[in-house]
Amino acid sequence: MGLPKEPRQKMINIMYLVLTALLALNVSAEILNAFKVVDNSLIESNTVLDNSTSGIYSNFEELLKDPKTADKAAIWKPKADQVRKLAAETFTVLENYKQALKVESDLDEATGTFKEDNIDAATRYFDTKDNGKDLYAKLEEFKTRLLGIDPEMAKQIGQKLPLNLEVIKSASGNKATGNKIKDWVNSYFHMTPTIAAITILSKFQNDVKNSENLAATFCASQVGSVKLIMDKFEPLVGTSSNYLMPGEEMTIVAGLGAFNSNVKPVVTIDGRSIPVNANGVAESKFNVGGTGTRSMNVSVSFMDPNTGENKTISKKIEYTVGTPSGVAVSADKMNVLYIGVDNPVTITAGAGSEKVSAQFSGGTITKQSGSKYIIKPNAGMSGEHSVTVLVEGKPSGKVSFRVKQLPNPSAYVGNLKPGAVPSASFKAMGGVIAKLEDAEFDAPFEVVSYKVGAAGGGADFIQMDNKGSRWTGDAAALVGRLKPGSLVAITDIIVRDPGGKTRTLTGSLTYILK
């Protein structure tokens, strides 16, 4: 707009330009309130995650006291402690950034109030004063150090970490500078109201807490699955069973613990040399013959690579061949039975399968074919329950199993992990799903309800209740209005497990649309 020469009209036009600029800078009270609601939700989610992760850390103390798990817990507890310390340090750093940003926005120490709608403070603090570069470095360092604690942990959870440091495409038309860190700072904090910037920092704190929970859970799981490398050599000798029926085949597996590819053991069974495969393991199969108790001597000879000394260690293997009345019940997938899903088991009783039947004290058991059965525990039957095997209708034996609830599933919007995601992809997902991670069972969880809240990107904050897994009604309309730059929080997710019981999932799903 050109300026006229007449002074009065020139002044009017200048005032119009100033007013237009002020209106453009105004941030509605609804948007500010929206960010405060989302920030409170993230803080509550952090508290829930804290309680969950603290339980994992406390459990390590019990694992150290148990002789069965003490050795492995001694290896993994220090790594879990590293996770805990690193997450706490990073969380505190982010909390300090929040406080500093409030000070930048004229914090009143007496009342705790500050200018929530100040759109210059975040730009000044994170961009002009270069604190954004330090923030990026701290988050990147957290991710690197966390994954550096253990290589197997990095392999297992590296792709699952919610902390995303990719640059969000600007919804305001800001052009990329070519400097990734500067573009990252601009995408999150350029002309961002102070309360929105604080919410973004809370989101990063939530990412840290979620990452900590994943890493701590991994460490705890390894106490039950990791194989310890000992400082002495022991033979690994095992049999397919130590109780068999006449005519059944027995398998003996023998090898060297702490195996080194340069150390090839020599294995003999009752004086017979047994070939060793490329993994240093010998395997022998033979028919066990008739009934009775028997034994055999297994010898493993090797050279100790640390001393060069030739060593031989022997083990005596004992086994019993039973009479036809023996009963065996084994779970095909896990050593426990899960409520709400089909648990396949194999039942043998030393008689033809057509003569064998079974009963289960904690639910139903159905014969599929031959020795194969399906057990389905009833809802609310957690604990120990037994399978009674009957031969021609008469009880022949009883085997106990632990019955447990399935673990909680993970929730996602479609196949999208929380973090920065394309707006079109987010909308195309159509709703929220819940599934078990790395599960042995096909256990469908039904999403019952959740809340969808969004702010920014041109939309005032609205938090809608949604019934079912797909977006419907007002929630669908809200999602349809979202634009790049919107912050979306999905909270209070309730699912129904295969047994019909409803569960509320901890945490929330937070997405930033780009």
MARNUMAR-578975 format. One record per residue (C-alpha): residue number from 1; residue in three letters; x, y, z. Coordinates in nm, 2 decimals, decimal comma, always signed. Example, Ala and Ser with C-alpha at 12.3 -4.5 7.8 and 13.67 -1.06 7.14 Angstrom:
2
   num   residuo     east    north       up
     1       ALA    +1,23    -0,45    +0,78
     2       SER    +1,37    -0,11    +0,71
END
This chain:
514
   num   residuo     east    north       up
     1       MET    +0,00    +0,00    +0,00
     2       GLY    +0,15    +0,34    -0,11
     3       LEU    +0,15    +0,62    +0,14
     4       PRO    -0,04    +0,94    +0,04
     5       LYS    +0,13    +1,28    +0,06
     6       GLU    -0,14    +1,44    +0,27
     7       PRO    -0,01    +1,42    +0,64
     8       ARG    -0,35    +1,34    +0,80
     9       GLN    -0,42    +1,05    +0,56
    10       LYS    -0,07    +0,93    +0,59
    11       MET    -0,10    +0,90    +0,97
    12       ILE    -0,44    +0,72    +0,94
    13       ASN    -0,28    +0,46    +0,71
    14       ILE    +0,02    +0,41    +0,94
    15       MET    -0,22    +0,35    +1,23
    16       TYR    -0,41    +0,10    +1,03
    17       LEU    -0,10    -0,10    +0,95
    18       VAL    +0,00    -0,10    +1,32
    19       LEU    -0,34    -0,22    +1,42
    20       THR    -0,34    -0,50    +1,16
    21       ALA    +0,00    -0,61    +1,29
    22       LEU    -0,13    -0,61    +1,65
    23       LEU    -0,43    -0,82    +1,55
    24       ALA    -0,20    -1,07    +1,38
    25       LEU    +0,00    -1,10    +1,69
    26       ASN    -0,30    -1,16    +1,92
    27       VAL    -0,33    -1,51    +2,06
    28       SER    -0,68    -1,62    +2,16
    29       ALA    -0,76    -1,72    +2,52
    30       GLU    -0,90    -2,05    +2,39
    31       ILE    -0,57    -2,14    +2,23
    32       LEU    -0,38    -2,05    +2,55
    33       ASN    -0,62    -2,26    +2,76
    34       ALA    -0,58    -2,54    +2,51
    35       PHE    -0,21    -2,56    +2,56
    36       LYS    -0,25    -2,55    +2,94
    37       VAL    -0,49    -2,84    +2,92
    38       VAL    -0,25    -3,05    +2,71
    39       ASP    +0,04    -2,95    +2,94
    40       ASN    -0,15    -3,07    +3,24
    41       SER    -0,23    -3,40    +3,06
    42       LEU    +0,14    -3,45    +2,98
    43       ILE    +0,24    -3,38    +3,34
    44       GLU    -0,02    -3,64    +3,46
    45       SER    +0,11    -3,89    +3,21
    46       ASN    +0,46    -3,83    +3,34
    47       THR    +0,35    -3,91    +3,69
    48       VAL    +0,19    -4,24    +3,58
    49       LEU    +0,50    -4,34    +3,39
    50       ASP    +0,71    -4,25    +3,69
    51       ASN    +0,51    -4,48    +3,91
    52       SER    +0,53    -4,76    +3,66
    53       THR    +0,91    -4,73    +3,61
    54       SER    +0,97    -4,69    +3,98
    55       GLY    +0,81    -5,03    +4,03
    56       ILE    +1,06    -5,18    +3,78
    57       TYR    +1,35    -5,03    +3,97
    58       SER    +1,21    -5,15    +4,31
    59       ASN    +1,17    -5,50    +4,16
    60       PHE    +1,55    -5,52    +4,10
    61       GLU    +1,61    -5,51    +4,48
    62       GLU    +1,39    -5,83    +4,51
    63       LEU    +1,57    -5,99    +4,21
    64       LEU    +1,90    -5,93    +4,38
    65       LYS    +1,78    -6,11    +4,70
    66       ASP    +1,65    -6,42    +4,51
    67       PRO    +1,94    -6,67    +4,46
    68       LYS    +1,78    -6,78    +4,13
    69       THR    +1,80    -6,43    +3,98
    70       ALA    +2,08    -6,26    +4,19
    71       ASP    +2,36    -6,32    +3,94
    72       LYS    +2,17    -6,18    +3,64
    73       ALA    +2,02    -5,90    +3,84
    74       ALA    +2,37    -5,80    +3,94
    75       ILE    +2,46    -5,74    +3,57
    76       TRP    +2,14    -5,56    +3,47
    77       LYS    +2,06    -5,35    +3,78
    78       PRO    +2,37    -5,12    +3,72
    79       LYS    +2,25    -5,07    +3,36
    80       ALA    +1,90    -4,99    +3,48
    81       ASP    +2,05    -4,75    +3,73
    82       GLN    +2,23    -4,57    +3,44
    83       VAL    +1,90    -4,54    +3,26
    84       ARG    +1,74    -4,40    +3,57
    85       LYS    +2,02    -4,14    +3,63
    86       LEU    +2,03    -4,03    +3,27
    87       ALA    +1,65    -3,98    +3,24
    88       ALA    +1,64    -3,79    +3,57
    89       GLU    +1,92    -3,56    +3,46
    90       THR    +1,76    -3,49    +3,12
    91       PHE    +1,41    -3,44    +3,28
    92       THR    +1,57    -3,18    +3,52
    93       VAL    +1,74    -3,00    +3,24
    94       LEU    +1,41    -2,96    +3,06
    95       GLU    +1,24    -2,84    +3,38
    96       ASN    +1,52    -2,58    +3,41
    97       TYR    +1,44    -2,46    +3,05
    98       LYS    +1,08    -2,42    +3,15
    99       GLN    +1,17    -2,20    +3,45
   100       ALA    +1,41    -1,99    +3,24
   101       LEU    +1,15    -1,94    +2,98
   102       LYS    +0,90    -1,82    +3,24
   103       VAL    +1,16    -1,57    +3,36
   104       GLU    +1,21    -1,46    +3,00
   105       SER    +0,83    -1,39    +3,00
   106       ASP    +0,83    -1,16    +3,30
   107       LEU    +0,78    -1,42    +3,58
   108       ASP    +0,64    -1,28    +3,90
   109       GLU    +0,82    -1,48    +4,17
   110       ALA    +0,55    -1,39    +4,43
   111       THR    +0,25    -1,51    +4,23
   112       GLY    +0,41    -1,75    +3,99
   113       THR    +0,24    -1,58    +3,70
   114       PHE    +0,40    -1,49    +3,37
   115       LYS    +0,30    -1,36    +3,03
   116       GLU    +0,16    -1,68    +2,88
   117       ASP    +0,08    -1,52    +2,54
   118       ASN    +0,42    -1,36    +2,49
   119       ILE    +0,53    -1,47    +2,14
   120       ASP    +0,87    -1,31    +2,15
   121       ALA    +1,01    -1,48    +2,47
   122       ALA    +1,06    -1,83    +2,32
   123       THR    +1,22    -1,69    +2,00
   124       ARG    +1,45    -1,47    +2,20
   125       TYR    +1,55    -1,74    +2,46
   126       PHE    +1,59    -2,03    +2,23
   127       ASP    +1,70    -1,87    +1,90
   128       THR    +1,86    -1,53    +1,97
   129       LYS    +2,03    -1,64    +2,29
   130       ASP    +2,12    -1,98    +2,13
   131       ASN    +1,96    -2,19    +2,41
   132       GLY    +1,77    -2,39    +2,15
   133       LYS    +2,10    -2,53    +2,01
   134       ASP    +2,19    -2,65    +2,37
   135       LEU    +1,84    -2,80    +2,41
   136       TYR    +1,88    -3,00    +2,09
   137       ALA    +2,23    -3,12    +2,20
   138       LYS    +2,09    -3,23    +2,54
   139       LEU    +1,81    -3,43    +2,38
   140       GLU    +2,04    -3,58    +2,12
   141       GLU    +2,29    -3,67    +2,39
   142       PHE    +2,02    -3,84    +2,60
   143       LYS    +1,92    -4,06    +2,31
   144       THR    +2,28    -4,15    +2,22
   145       ARG    +2,38    -4,22    +2,58
   146       LEU    +2,07    -4,43    +2,65
   147       LEU    +2,12    -4,65    +2,35
   148       GLY    +2,49    -4,67    +2,43
   149       ILE    +2,42    -4,84    +2,77
   150       ASP    +2,38    -5,18    +2,60
   151       PRO    +2,41    -5,29    +2,23
   152       GLU    +2,13    -5,54    +2,25
   153       MET    +1,90    -5,29    +2,41
   154       ALA    +1,98    -5,04    +2,14
   155       LYS    +1,89    -5,31    +1,88
   156       GLN    +1,57    -5,40    +2,05
   157       ILE    +1,42    -5,06    +2,15
   158       GLY    +1,61    -4,81    +1,92
   159       GLN    +1,33    -4,79    +1,67
   160       LYS    +1,06    -4,77    +1,94
   161       LEU    +1,20    -4,46    +2,12
   162       PRO    +0,94    -4,18    +2,09
   163       LEU    +1,20    -3,89    +2,10
   164       ASN    +1,21    -3,75    +1,75
   165       LEU    +1,45    -3,48    +1,66
   166       GLU    +1,35    -3,44    +1,30
   167       VAL    +1,27    -3,09    +1,17
   168       ILE    +0,89    -3,02    +1,15
   169       LYS    +0,78    -2,86    +0,83
   170       SER    +0,68    -2,50    +0,91
   171       ALA    +0,31    -2,42    +0,88
   172       SER    +0,38    -2,05    +0,88
   173       GLY    +0,59    -2,04    +0,56
   174       ASN    +0,93    -2,00    +0,73
   175       LYS    +1,19    -2,11    +0,48
   176       ALA    +1,46    -2,37    +0,58
   177       THR    +1,80    -2,22    +0,64
   178       GLY    +1,99    -2,54    +0,56
   179       ASN    +2,11    -2,56    +0,92
   180       LYS    +1,92    -2,85    +1,07
   181       ILE    +1,95    -2,74    +1,43
   182       LYS    +1,85    -2,38    +1,36
   183       ASP    +1,56    -2,51    +1,15
   184       TRP    +1,46    -2,74    +1,43
   185       VAL    +1,46    -2,45    +1,68
   186       ASN    +1,26    -2,23    +1,45
   187       SER    +1,00    -2,51    +1,38
   188       TYR    +0,93    -2,55    +1,76
   189       PHE    +0,99    -2,21    +1,91
   190       HIS    +0,98    -1,93    +1,65
   191       MET    +0,70    -1,68    +1,74
   192       THR    +0,55    -1,95    +1,97
   193       PRO    +0,35    -1,83    +2,28
   194       THR    +0,53    -1,90    +2,60
   195       ILE    +0,26    -2,15    +2,73
   196       ALA    +0,29    -2,34    +2,40
   197       ALA    +0,67    -2,36    +2,42
   198       ILE    +0,63    -2,49    +2,78
   199       THR    +0,39    -2,75    +2,66
   200       ILE    +0,64    -2,86    +2,39
   201       LEU    +0,91    -2,89    +2,66
   202       SER    +0,66    -3,11    +2,86
   203       LYS    +0,61    -3,32    +2,55
   204       PHE    +0,99    -3,38    +2,54
   205       GLN    +0,98    -3,47    +2,91
   206       ASN    +0,71    -3,72    +2,83
   207       ASP    +0,93    -3,86    +2,55
   208       VAL    +1,22    -3,90    +2,80
   209       LYS    +0,99    -4,08    +3,06
   210       ASN    +0,85    -4,31    +2,79
   211       SER    +1,21    -4,39    +2,67
   212       GLU    +1,32    -4,46    +3,03
   213       ASN    +1,03    -4,70    +3,08
   214       LEU    +1,12    -4,89    +2,76
   215       ALA    +1,48    -4,92    +2,86
   216       ALA    +1,41    -5,01    +3,22
   217       THR    +1,16    -5,28    +3,11
   218       PHE    +1,42    -5,42    +2,87
   219       CYS    +1,68    -5,44    +3,15
   220       ALA    +1,43    -5,62    +3,38
   221       SER    +1,33    -5,87    +3,11
   222       GLN    +1,69    -5,97    +3,06
   223       VAL    +1,72    -6,10    +3,41
   224       GLY    +1,49    -6,38    +3,30
   225       SER    +1,64    -6,43    +2,95
   226       VAL    +2,01    -6,33    +2,94
   227       LYS    +2,28    -6,60    +2,94
   228       LEU    +2,57    -6,52    +3,17
   229       ILE    +2,92    -6,56    +3,05
   230       MET    +3,12    -6,73    +3,32
   231       ASP    +3,49    -6,70    +3,40
   232       LYS    +3,53    -7,08    +3,40
   233       PHE    +3,43    -7,34    +3,15
   234       GLU    +3,14    -7,58    +3,21
   235       PRO    +2,98    -7,83    +2,97
   236       LEU    +2,63    -7,77    +2,86
   237       VAL    +2,46    -8,11    +2,87
   238       GLY    +2,09    -8,17    +2,83
   239       THR    +1,84    -8,43    +2,75
   240       SER    +1,50    -8,41    +2,57
   241       SER    +1,34    -8,57    +2,88
   242       ASN    +1,44    -8,75    +3,19
   243       TYR    +1,12    -8,95    +3,20
   244       LEU    +1,02    -9,15    +2,89
   245       MET    +0,79    -9,42    +2,77
   246       PRO    +0,90    -9,75    +2,62
   247       GLY    +1,02    -9,72    +2,26
   248       GLU    +1,04    -9,34    +2,27
   249       GLU    +1,34    -9,16    +2,14
   250       MET    +1,57    -8,96    +2,36
   251       THR    +1,79    -8,67    +2,25
   252       ILE    +2,11    -8,57    +2,44
   253       VAL    +2,27    -8,23    +2,36
   254       ALA    +2,62    -8,15    +2,49
   255       GLY    +2,85    -7,86    +2,44
   256       LEU    +3,08    -7,61    +2,60
   257       GLY    +2,96    -7,31    +2,81
   258       ALA    +3,12    -6,97    +2,72
   259       PHE    +3,19    -7,12    +2,38
   260       ASN    +3,47    -6,96    +2,17
   261       SER    +3,49    -7,03    +1,79
   262       ASN    +3,86    -7,11    +1,84
   263       VAL    +3,79    -7,37    +2,11
   264       LYS    +3,65    -7,69    +1,96
   265       PRO    +3,54    -7,94    +2,23
   266       VAL    +3,56    -8,32    +2,20
   267       VAL    +3,25    -8,49    +2,33
   268       THR    +3,20    -8,86    +2,42
   269       ILE    +2,90    -9,04    +2,55
   270       ASP    +2,99    -9,37    +2,73
   271       GLY    +3,31    -9,37    +2,54
   272       ARG    +3,16    -9,31    +2,20
   273       SER    +3,29    -9,00    +2,01
   274       ILE    +3,00    -8,77    +1,91
   275       PRO    +3,05    -8,52    +1,61
   276       VAL    +3,05    -8,15    +1,71
   277       ASN    +2,88    -7,90    +1,48
   278       ALA    +3,00    -7,55    +1,39
   279       ASN    +2,85    -7,40    +1,71
   280       GLY    +3,05    -7,64    +1,93
   281       VAL    +2,75    -7,86    +2,02
   282       ALA    +2,72    -8,23    +1,99
   283       GLU    +2,39    -8,41    +1,95
   284       SER    +2,31    -8,78    +1,99
   285       LYS    +1,98    -8,96    +1,95
   286       PHE    +1,90    -9,32    +2,05
   287       ASN    +1,61    -9,54    +2,15
   288       VAL    +1,58    -9,57    +2,53
   289       GLY    +1,45    -9,93    +2,52
   290       GLY    +1,24   -10,08    +2,80
   291       THR    +1,14    -9,95    +3,14
   292       GLY    +1,37    -9,87    +3,43
   293       THR    +1,63    -9,62    +3,56
   294       ARG    +1,94    -9,58    +3,35
   295       SER    +2,25    -9,35    +3,34
   296       MET    +2,53    -9,25    +3,10
   297       ASN    +2,85    -9,06    +3,12
   298       VAL    +2,91    -8,76    +2,91
   299       SER    +3,26    -8,62    +2,87
   300       VAL    +3,36    -8,28    +2,72
   301       SER    +3,73    -8,22    +2,66
   302       PHE    +3,87    -7,88    +2,55
   303       MET    +4,17    -7,65    +2,56
   304       ASP    +4,13    -7,35    +2,80
   305       PRO    +4,22    -7,05    +2,57
   306       ASN    +4,32    -6,84    +2,87
   307       THR    +4,59    -7,09    +3,00
   308       GLY    +4,64    -7,32    +2,70
   309       GLU    +4,57    -7,62    +2,94
   310       ASN    +4,37    -7,92    +2,82
   311       LYS    +4,08    -7,99    +3,04
   312       THR    +3,81    -8,25    +3,06
   313       ILE    +3,48    -8,23    +3,25
   314       SER    +3,24    -8,52    +3,29
   315       LYS    +2,87    -8,53    +3,38
   316       LYS    +2,66    -8,83    +3,47
   317       ILE    +2,31    -8,82    +3,31
   318       GLU    +2,03    -9,01    +3,47
   319       TYR    +1,69    -9,08    +3,33
   320       THR    +1,39    -9,31    +3,39
   321       VAL    +1,18    -9,50    +3,13
   322       GLY    +0,84    -9,51    +3,28
   323       THR    +0,55    -9,75    +3,26
   324       PRO    +0,25    -9,68    +3,02
   325       SER    +0,05    -9,51    +3,29
   326       GLY    +0,28    -9,20    +3,29
   327       VAL    +0,10    -8,87    +3,23
   328       ALA    +0,26    -8,56    +3,06
   329       VAL    +0,10    -8,22    +3,00
   330       SER    +0,30    -7,95    +2,83
   331       ALA    +0,21    -7,60    +2,71
   332       ASP    +0,31    -7,55    +2,35
   333       LYS    +0,38    -7,18    +2,35
   334       MET    +0,46    -7,05    +2,70
   335       ASN    +0,51    -7,19    +3,05
   336       VAL    +0,20    -7,01    +3,17
   337       LEU    -0,17    -7,00    +3,05
   338       TYR    -0,32    -6,67    +2,95
   339       ILE    -0,68    -6,56    +3,01
   340       GLY    -0,89    -6,48    +2,71
   341       VAL    -0,68    -6,66    +2,44
   342       ASP    -0,65    -7,02    +2,31
   343       ASN    -0,35    -7,19    +2,48
   344       PRO    -0,24    -7,50    +2,29
   345       VAL    -0,12    -7,79    +2,50
   346       THR    +0,00    -8,14    +2,44
   347       ILE    -0,13    -8,43    +2,66
   348       THR    +0,00    -8,79    +2,66
   349       ALA    -0,09    -9,06    +2,91
   350       GLY    +0,07    -9,38    +2,79
   351       ALA    -0,25    -9,49    +2,61
   352       GLY    -0,41    -9,43    +2,27
   353       SER    -0,52    -9,07    +2,23
   354       GLU    -0,88    -9,19    +2,17
   355       LYS    -0,88    -9,31    +2,53
   356       VAL    -0,75    -8,99    +2,68
   357       SER    -0,95    -8,69    +2,79
   358       ALA    -0,88    -8,40    +3,02
   359       GLN    -1,04    -8,14    +3,26
   360       PHE    -0,92    -7,80    +3,35
   361       SER    -1,01    -7,64    +3,69
   362       GLY    -0,98    -7,28    +3,57
   363       GLY    -1,18    -7,28    +3,25
   364       THR    -1,24    -7,50    +2,94
   365       ILE    -1,02    -7,75    +2,77
   366       THR    -1,11    -7,88    +2,42
   367       LYS    -0,96    -8,17    +2,23
   368       GLN    -0,84    -8,07    +1,88
   369       SER    -0,69    -8,39    +1,74
   370       GLY    -0,47    -8,67    +1,88
   371       SER    -0,27    -8,54    +2,18
   372       LYS    -0,34    -8,17    +2,10
   373       TYR    -0,58    -7,97    +2,32
   374       ILE    -0,68    -7,60    +2,36
   375       ILE    -0,72    -7,45    +2,71
   376       LYS    -0,91    -7,13    +2,76
   377       PRO    -0,90    -6,99    +3,12
   378       ASN    -1,21    -6,81    +3,24
   379       ALA    -1,20    -6,44    +3,32
   380       GLY    -1,09    -6,36    +3,68
   381       MET    -0,91    -6,70    +3,72
   382       SER    -0,56    -6,57    +3,77
   383       GLY    -0,35    -6,80    +3,99
   384       GLU    -0,26    -7,17    +3,99
   385       HIS    -0,50    -7,42    +3,83
   386       SER    -0,46    -7,78    +3,73
   387       VAL    -0,52    -8,01    +3,43
   388       THR    -0,66    -8,35    +3,53
   389       VAL    -0,59    -8,63    +3,27
   390       LEU    -0,83    -8,91    +3,24
   391       VAL    -0,78    -9,25    +3,07
   392       GLU    -1,10    -9,42    +2,98
   393       GLY    -1,28    -9,18    +3,21
   394       LYS    -1,06    -9,25    +3,51
   395       PRO    -0,82    -8,99    +3,66
   396       SER    -0,46    -9,08    +3,57
   397       GLY    -0,26    -8,77    +3,67
   398       LYS    -0,27    -8,40    +3,74
   399       VAL    -0,04    -8,11    +3,63
   400       SER    -0,06    -7,75    +3,76
   401       PHE    -0,01    -7,43    +3,56
   402       ARG    +0,00    -7,06    +3,64
   403       VAL    -0,28    -6,86    +3,49
   404       LYS    -0,22    -6,49    +3,41
   405       GLN    -0,38    -6,19    +3,25
   406       LEU    -0,23    -6,09    +2,91
   407       PRO    +0,00    -5,78    +2,95
   408       ASN    -0,13    -5,44    +2,84
   409       PRO    -0,11    -5,36    +2,47
   410       SER    +0,05    -5,06    +2,31
   411       ALA    -0,18    -4,80    +2,15
   412       TYR    -0,11    -4,62    +1,82
   413       VAL    -0,29    -4,40    +1,58
   414       GLY    -0,29    -4,65    +1,29
   415       ASN    +0,07    -4,75    +1,25
   416       LEU    +0,21    -4,41    +1,35
   417       LYS    +0,44    -4,38    +1,65
   418       PRO    +0,40    -4,06    +1,87
   419       GLY    +0,61    -3,76    +1,76
   420       ALA    +0,61    -3,54    +1,45
   421       VAL    +0,41    -3,70    +1,17
   422       PRO    +0,26    -3,58    +0,83
   423       SER    -0,08    -3,43    +0,88
   424       ALA    -0,23    -3,62    +0,58
   425       SER    -0,09    -3,95    +0,72
   426       PHE    -0,24    -3,89    +1,06
   427       LYS    -0,58    -3,82    +0,93
   428       ALA    -0,57    -4,12    +0,70
   429       MET    -0,52    -4,36    +0,99
   430       GLY    -0,88    -4,32    +1,09
   431       GLY    -0,85    -4,39    +1,46
   432       VAL    -0,67    -4,57    +1,74
   433       ILE    -0,56    -4,93    +1,76
   434       ALA    -0,42    -5,14    +2,05
   435       LYS    -0,19    -5,44    +2,00
   436       LEU    +0,05    -5,66    +2,19
   437       GLU    +0,42    -5,61    +2,11
   438       ASP    +0,62    -5,92    +2,01
   439       ALA    +0,34    -6,15    +2,15
   440       GLU    +0,33    -6,53    +2,11
   441       PHE    -0,05    -6,51    +2,08
   442       ASP    -0,29    -6,35    +1,84
   443       ALA    -0,48    -6,16    +2,11
   444       PRO    -0,70    -5,89    +1,97
   445       PHE    -0,77    -5,60    +2,20
   446       GLU    -1,07    -5,38    +2,13
   447       VAL    -1,04    -5,00    +2,17
   448       VAL    -1,35    -4,90    +2,38
   449       SER    -1,30    -4,52    +2,41
   450       TYR    -1,05    -4,23    +2,44
   451       LYS    -1,03    -3,86    +2,43
   452       VAL    -0,89    -3,65    +2,14
   453       GLY    -0,76    -3,30    +2,21
   454       ALA    -0,59    -3,06    +1,97
   455       ALA    -0,45    -2,71    +1,97
   456       GLY    -0,27    -2,48    +1,73
   457       GLY    -0,24    -2,50    +1,35
   458       GLY    -0,54    -2,27    +1,31
   459       ALA    -0,78    -2,47    +1,53
   460       ASP    -0,90    -2,37    +1,88
   461       PHE    -0,86    -2,64    +2,14
   462       ILE    -1,14    -2,89    +2,17
   463       GLN    -1,12    -3,21    +2,36
   464       MET    -1,37    -3,47    +2,25
   465       ASP    -1,48    -3,80    +2,38
   466       ASN    -1,47    -4,08    +2,12
   467       LYS    -1,64    -4,42    +2,14
   468       GLY    -1,49    -4,71    +1,96
   469       SER    -1,16    -4,73    +1,78
   470       ARG    -1,24    -4,52    +1,48
   471       TRP    -1,29    -4,14    +1,49
   472       THR    -1,66    -4,06    +1,49
   473       GLY    -1,89    -3,77    +1,53
   474       ASP    -1,74    -3,46    +1,68
   475       ALA    -1,40    -3,62    +1,72
   476       ALA    -1,39    -3,71    +1,35
   477       ALA    -1,49    -3,35    +1,27
   478       LEU    -1,21    -3,22    +1,50
   479       VAL    -0,95    -3,44    +1,33
   480       GLY    -1,07    -3,33    +0,99
   481       ARG    -1,01    -2,96    +1,08
   482       LEU    -0,65    -3,02    +1,19
   483       LYS    -0,37    -2,84    +1,01
   484       PRO    +0,01    -2,86    +1,00
   485       GLY    +0,15    -2,73    +1,33
   486       SER    -0,13    -2,87    +1,54
   487       LEU    -0,05    -3,05    +1,86
   488       VAL    -0,27    -3,35    +1,92
   489       ALA    -0,30    -3,54    +2,25
   490       ILE    -0,49    -3,87    +2,28
   491       THR    -0,56    -3,96    +2,64
   492       ASP    -0,77    -4,18    +2,87
   493       ILE    -0,75    -4,48    +2,63
   494       ILE    -0,97    -4,77    +2,75
   495       VAL    -0,94    -5,11    +2,58
   496       ARG    -1,12    -5,45    +2,63
   497       ASP    -0,90    -5,76    +2,64
   498       PRO    -0,99    -6,09    +2,48
   499       GLY    -1,13    -6,21    +2,81
   500       GLY    -1,39    -5,92    +2,81
   501       LYS    -1,22    -5,71    +3,08
   502       THR    -1,17    -5,34    +3,03
   503       ARG    -0,84    -5,17    +3,10
   504       THR    -0,72    -4,81    +3,11
   505       LEU    -0,38    -4,78    +2,94
   506       THR    -0,11    -4,56    +3,11
   507       GLY    +0,03    -4,26    +2,93
   508       SER    -0,09    -4,07    +2,63
   509       LEU    -0,02    -4,04    +2,26
   510       THR    +0,11    -3,70    +2,15
   511       TYR    +0,16    -3,60    +1,79
   512       ILE    +0,28    -3,28    +1,62
   513       LEU    +0,14    -3,25    +1,27
   514       LYS    +0,37    -3,13    +1,00
END
